[in-house]
Amino acid sequence: MATIKDSVHDHIEVAGVAAALLDTEPVQRLRHIKQLGTVQLVYPSANHTRFEHSLGVYHLADRALEHLGIDGVQGERLRAAALLHDVGHGPYSHNIEEVTYRHTGKYHDDVEELLSAGEVGATLREHDLDPERIAGLVAGEGQYGQLVSGELDVDRMDYLVRDAHHTGVPYGTIDHERLIRELTFVDGELVLAEGNVQTAESLLLARALMNPTVYQHHVARISKAMLRRGAERLLDHPDVDPERLRRMDDHDLQVALRSTPETSEVARRLRTRDLYKRAVWAELEAVPEDVVDADFETLRDLEERVAERTELAPEEVVIDVPDRPSMTESTSRVMVSGEMRQLGKQSPLVSALRTAQQQQWRLGVYAPADDTDRVGRAAVAELGLDLDGALVSDVRPGVTATLDEFADAG
């Protein structure tokens, strides 16, 4: 058994199959992948890693298993799945995941191949555990997979508290001890026991507040979009294929970007925090539906058209369209008057948070600082933005103007 001092959960005891897995290469690799990717450019202390988070998820899973009375082989399966749940992450965590998914068809929780091969597969088999079943738990399959990946999972409980601790933003602070104590299974569904509507709301509220403040902060989004653009261009190079990119860590990707002529400028800008600026920052109501739902190729074509209008290189215009607002946590289940109910149908807070989420959504168009004015004008014309709803950032820091002032754009 190993005892590890953790910044969030104090001492974590790692035993059994988890202790054997701890020093395998895929798990140790997570020491070199930042939990929050480019958020460190906003919050300098947000330099915690997927390795720390994986230990935290293992710890909370162990606590939950003890509370739920799950032991034996099933308990060991879940402990292994908790520790291994992030081994499929590529460099900078979620920042370039959509790039690798587009080329490989795999998200970070598609780990069956990783768990079956090499040290991890051998270690699991030595402990009489089937890698395929562990991979299923990582993907949230079955009754017990909900503990690892679901609306009330221990993954979410750890990352909210950990991200709040390392950014210094208090909104993610939740009572994870109570959440774990109140977990129970009803008809095969993981739910919170009677009297815990507010407990479920606290998880939902923490996520809703951390999203605009940390996860979707505009500087984090700009740097993420620039990193994603660099990764896309890197794949045009014969020495880098999607699978190799997916298995890089943060340092590998930095070196690859710096040493490739086509991506060295992106690497320099990210390294020195010389980031693009907002040329457009548009609310959901200002953006045509076909742009909100546009695929990668459509957005790339729009970027090229804006770049052509402004006589910039295509890589100097980045259009960043987030997914439509969603709130999966609202489907969390809680017992009320002896009935299992979805939080979204029980809590009036959910409706207010959905409205706030809609209002916080922004389309971004980014460009070098000296070019934001003309890129903003061209982007409004090419994307067909509603002049009354969109916002264009002035080249002066902190100045934002409605597009009524740019009515002659295009």
Summary of the structure (lengths in Angstrom):
residues: 410
radius of gyration: 22.5
end to end distance: 66.3
largest distance: 70.1
contacts: 1406
relative contact order: 0.10
helix: 58%
strand: 12%
